[in-house]
Amino acid sequence: MTLYFLLEGHMTTNCKILVVDDDPEQLSFMKQFLERKGYQTLGASNGKESIDILSRTYVDLVVSDIRMPEMDGIGFVNYIKGLRYIPRDAVLPVILVTGESIELEHEAREAGADDFCSKEDIPDELEEKICRLCGE
């Protein structure tokens, strides 16, 4: 991944992240946090909206809440891991986040999530996990 440094000291990267959360405040917080770290972001409020975005836009990584209406994070991961239009048979990394118990980690990984993060661990752990999965 190529990194670019701005004069203000902020780092930018060409890693584009789709952030999915049904809570508008949490979605805004995560997008702003990632954009301040130099990531490009797109936002969606549920799994179905995210699938629509993925059908027309390339992203490098998805950060998604687990508990959402219409299509939860587990169903969303199951769906996107089976997509055939991801370029070059690439794997689309997914980090699932939750404000609930860490016990959901097993369920998240079984669904195909590449990593898991408690909302309480944002921002401490999330950026580290993103860097690892984006190859930075």
MIGU-238451 format. One record per atom (N, C-alpha, C): x, y, z. Coordinates in steps of 0.05 Angstrom, whole numbers, padded with zeros to 5 digits, always signed. Layout:
<recs>
XYZ;...
</recs>
This chain:
<recs>
+00017-00023+00000;+00000+00000+00000;+00018+00025+00000;+00013+00043-00018;+00028+00068-00019;+00017+00088+00001;+00035+00100+00016;+00027+00120+00035;+00036+00147+00026;+00020+00168+00031;+00027+00195+00024;+00025+00212+00049;+00044+00230+00052;+00044+00247+00076;+00037+00276+00068;+00019+00288+00083;+00011+00315+00078;+00028+00334+00095;+00029+00359+00087;+00045+00379+00102;+00036+00382+00130;+00010+00380+00136;+00000+00383+00163;+00008+00360+00182;+00021+00340+00171;+00029+00318+00188;+00009+00295+00188;-00013+00297+00174;-00032+00276+00173;-00024+00256+00151;-00027+00231+00157;-00020+00210+00137;-00045+00203+00121;-00041+00200+00095;-00063+00190+00079;-00055+00164+00066;-00074+00148+00059;-00069+00122+00047;-00090+00118+00025;-00084+00100+00007;-00103+00094-00013;-00122+00071-00006;-00122+00064+00020;-00140+00043+00029;-00168+00055+00033;-00188+00044+00019;-00215+00053+00020;-00231+00033+00038;-00245+00044+00058;-00259+00028+00078;-00289+00034+00077;-00305+00013+00076;-00334+00015+00079;-00340+00011+00108;-00353+00031+00120;-00361+00030+00148;-00391+00026+00149;-00400+00006+00164;-00429-00001+00165;-00438-00001+00194;-00458+00016+00200;-00469+00017+00227;-00497+00030+00225;-00516+00018+00238;-00543+00029+00238;-00547+00053+00257;-00528+00057+00275;-00529+00080+00293;-00515+00104+00279;-00530+00124+00271;-00518+00147+00256;-00494+00160+00271;-00496+00162+00297;-00474+00174+00312;-00449+00157+00311;-00453+00131+00315;-00430+00113+00314;-00418+00112+00286;-00435+00112+00265;-00425+00112+00238;-00409+00137+00232;-00419+00160+00241;-00405+00185+00237;-00378+00185+00253;-00379+00175+00278;-00354+00174+00294;-00333+00157+00280;-00340+00133+00271;-00321+00115+00259;-00310+00127+00233;-00328+00139+00216;-00318+00151+00191;-00299+00174+00197;-00306+00191+00216;-00289+00214+00222;-00262+00205+00233;-00263+00185+00251;-00238+00174+00262;-00220+00164+00240;-00231+00148+00222;-00215+00136+00200;-00205+00157+00181;-00222+00177+00175;-00214+00198+00156;-00191+00215+00168;-00192+00220+00195;-00170+00235+00208;-00144+00219+00206;-00146+00192+00205;-00123+00175+00202;-00114+00173+00173;-00128+00185+00155;-00120+00186+00127;-00134+00166+00109;-00153+00151+00119;-00167+00131+00103;-00190+00144+00087;-00196+00133+00064;-00219+00141+00049;-00242+00124+00060;-00266+00136+00064;-00288+00120+00075;-00313+00124+00059;-00329+00103+00060;-00357+00104+00051;-00374+00094+00074;-00399+00102+00076;-00415+00094+00098;-00441+00081+00089;-00451+00063+00105;-00477+00050+00100;-00490+00044+00127;-00517+00044+00127;-00531+00040+00153;-00540+00011+00158;-00536-00006+00139;-00543-00035+00143;-00530-00052+00122;-00532-00078+00125;-00520-00097+00107;-00530-00095+00078;-00556-00091+00075;-00568-00089+00048;-00557-00065+00033;-00556-00042+00047;-00545-00018+00034;-00516-00022+00027;-00501-00037+00044;-00473-00042+00039;-00469-00060+00014;-00487-00079+00010;-00485-00097-00013;-00489-00080-00038;-00507-00061-00038;-00511-00043-00060;-00486-00027-00066;-00473-00017-00046;-00448-00002-00049;-00427-00020-00061;-00424-00044-00050;-00403-00062-00060;-00408-00071-00089;-00433-00071-00097;-00438-00079-00125;-00429-00059-00145;-00423-00034-00137;-00415-00013-00156;-00389+00001-00148;-00378-00005-00125;-00354+00009-00116;-00334-00011-00104;-00309-00008-00111;-00288-00024-00099;-00280-00013-00072;-00277-00030-00052;-00266-00022-00026;-00245-00042-00019;-00226-00034-00001;-00205-00051+00007;-00212-00067+00033;-00231-00056+00048;-00237-00068+00074;-00264-00059+00083;-00278-00075+00099;-00303-00068+00111;-00301-00070+00141;-00312-00049+00154;-00315-00049+00183;-00345-00047+00188;-00356-00068+00200;-00385-00069+00203;-00394-00076+00231;-00415-00063+00240;-00428-00070+00265;-00440-00098+00262;-00445-00112+00284;-00457-00138+00282;-00487-00136+00283;-00498-00121+00303;-00527-00120+00307;-00538-00096+00291;-00553-00103+00269;-00566-00083+00252;-00592-00094+00242;-00611-00076+00236;-00637-00085+00224;-00632-00093+00195;-00652-00106+00183;-00653-00115+00155;-00633-00137+00149;-00607-00132+00154;-00587-00153+00150;-00565-00147+00170;-00561-00165+00189;-00541-00160+00210;-00513-00166+00199;-00493-00160+00215;-00465-00163+00207;-00457-00191+00200;-00468-00211+00215;-00462-00239+00209;-00473-00247+00182;-00498-00240+00176;-00510-00245+00150;-00495-00231+00127;-00487-00206+00133;-00472-00190+00114;-00446-00203+00107;-00431-00213+00127;-00405-00226+00122;-00410-00251+00106;-00430-00267+00114;-00435-00292+00098;-00441-00285+00069;-00455-00264+00064;-00462-00257+00036;-00437-00247+00021;-00422-00228+00032;-00400-00217+00016;-00377-00236+00013;-00374-00255+00031;-00352-00275+00028;-00358-00293+00004;-00383-00294-00005;-00391-00311-00027;-00393-00296-00054;-00387-00269-00053;-00390-00254-00078;-00370-00262-00099;-00378-00261-00124;-00360-00269-00146;-00349-00245-00161;-00359-00221-00155;-00350-00198-00170;-00327-00183-00157;-00316-00193-00135;-00293-00181-00123;-00270-00186-00142;-00255-00165-00151;-00235-00168-00171;-00213-00188-00165;-00203-00202-00185;-00180-00219-00184;-00182-00240-00161;-00206-00249-00156;-00210-00269-00135;-00198-00260-00108;-00197-00233-00105;-00186-00222-00080;-00205-00228-00057;-00194-00228-00034;-00209-00231-00009;-00215-00204+00002;-00240-00198+00008;-00248-00173+00020;-00247-00176+00050;-00227-00164+00063;-00226-00167+00092;-00249-00153+00106;-00258-00165+00128;-00281-00154+00143;-00273-00154+00173;-00277-00132+00186;-00275-00130+00215;-00303-00125+00225;-00313-00142+00243;-00339-00138+00255;-00335-00125+00282;-00351-00106+00289;-00350-00092+00314;-00377-00094+00328;-00376-00093+00355;-00400-00094+00370;-00397-00080+00397;-00419-00070+00406;-00420-00058+00433;-00428-00078+00454;-00433-00102+00444;-00442-00124+00462;-00418-00140+00471;-00424-00163+00482;-00404-00181+00493;-00383-00190+00473;-00359-00193+00483;-00337-00204+00467;-00342-00233+00459;-00362-00245+00472;-00370-00273+00466;-00379-00276+00437;-00387-00254+00424;-00395-00255+00397;-00372-00260+00377;-00348-00258+00388;-00324-00261+00370;-00324-00288+00356;-00331-00309+00371;-00331-00336+00359;-00351-00337+00336;-00375-00326+00340;-00395-00326+00320;-00386-00309+00295;-00373-00287+00301;-00363-00270+00279;-00342-00284+00262;-00324-00297+00275;-00303-00312+00260;-00314-00335+00245;-00333-00349+00257;-00346-00371+00242;-00360-00362+00217;-00370-00338+00218;-00384-00327+00194;-00364-00319+00172;-00339-00316+00179;-00319-00309+00160;-00306-00282+00164;-00312-00269+00187;-00299-00244+00193;-00269-00248+00197;-00253-00230+00187;-00224-00232+00189;-00214-00222+00216;-00230-00206+00229;-00222-00196+00255;-00247-00186+00269;-00245-00180+00295;-00267-00173+00312;-00257-00151+00331;-00275-00132+00337;-00267-00110+00354;-00291-00101+00371;-00287-00098+00396;-00307-00087+00414;-00308-00056+00409;-00332-00044+00409;-00333-00015+00405;-00318+00000+00427;-00315-00012+00450;-00299+00000+00471;-00269+00002+00464;-00260-00016+00445;-00232-00016+00437;-00226+00003+00414;-00247+00017+00404;-00242+00037+00384;-00235+00062+00399;-00214+00076+00394;-00196+00074+00372;-00171+00058+00377;-00167+00048+00401;-00142+00035+00408;-00134+00012+00390;-00152-00006+00385;-00144-00030+00370;-00153-00029+00341;-00173-00014+00334;-00184-00015+00307;-00163-00007+00286;-00149+00015+00290;-00129+00023+00270;-00108+00002+00266;-00099-00011+00287;-00079-00032+00285;-00089-00055+00267;-00114-00063+00272;-00126-00085+00257;-00129-00077+00227;-00137-00052+00222;-00140-00043+00195;-00114-00043+00180;-00093-00032+00194;-00066-00032+00181;-00057-00060+00174;-00062-00079+00192;-00053-00106+00186;-00068-00118+00162;-00095-00113+00161;-00111-00125+00140;-00107-00110+00113;-00100-00085+00114;-00096-00070+00089;-00067-00072+00079;-00051-00086+00095;-00023-00090+00087;-00005-00066+00090;-00012-00049+00109;+00004-00024+00113;+00024-00028+00135;
</recs>
